[in-house]
Amino acid sequence: MNQEAPPRLPQEIRIGALVGEGRRSRVFRATFNGALVAVKLYRDKYVQRYRQRYGKSIARFEYDRNAAFYGVEDLRRYVAKPLLVTGEADGMSDAFVQEFVDGVALRTLAAETGSVPEETLESVRFIIRAASAAGLHDIDLDPDNLRVRHTSHGWLPVLFDFNMMPQHIRAPNLFVALLYRTGLRDPSYRDRRWLRVLEQL
C-alpha cells in the first residue's frame, strides 16, 4: 500500500484511529458491518516481499496463520478472531481484518507491577505447549506486542500478531536451516527463548 494514498477497502469497513505501528504494518481501529475491529494495512516493501518470496499476499499469510491458531480449541481463548482478508484480485489494498484486542502491552504491565504476573506466564507456557502439539511455532511473544486482558482469572495474554514467517519453514540462512534439519534446533526454540525473556522482566 502506498502510505501517501488512502487505502482501498470494502465499504463495510470504516477506518478510524491509528492504534499501533510495526515494521510490517500499521493497525487501525475500525468498524466492520458495525462491529469494532482492528484493520492491518501493510507496508509496500512487505507486500511485495511476501508475494515474491512466498507466492501469497502478506494479508493472506497472516490471516491463514491466525486462523490456524484460532482453529485449535485449546488456544481459542488466547487468540484474536480472524475476520476478513482483502487484496487478492479484488482491487483492494492488502488488509487483514481481525477482532479488536483491548488490554495493555505486557511490557507496560510488567513495568507497572514489577514483573510479569504468574498467571500470564502459566498461560504463555500453555500456549507454547498447545501450539507445538498442533505443529504451530514461532509465536510473536514479544512483550511490546503481546497484549494482556484483565479477567476473573487474572491477566491473560491474547495473540493477535501473526505475520512472522516461522524459521523452521523458511530459515533466514543456510546455517539456521541446517540446525532445524539436523534436529539441533527444534521448531519451538524461539518460543521458549521468548518465554525466558518474559520470565526475566
Order of alpha helices (4+ residues) and beta strands (2+ residues): beta-beta-beta-alpha-alpha-beta-beta-beta-alpha-alpha-beta-beta-alpha-alpha
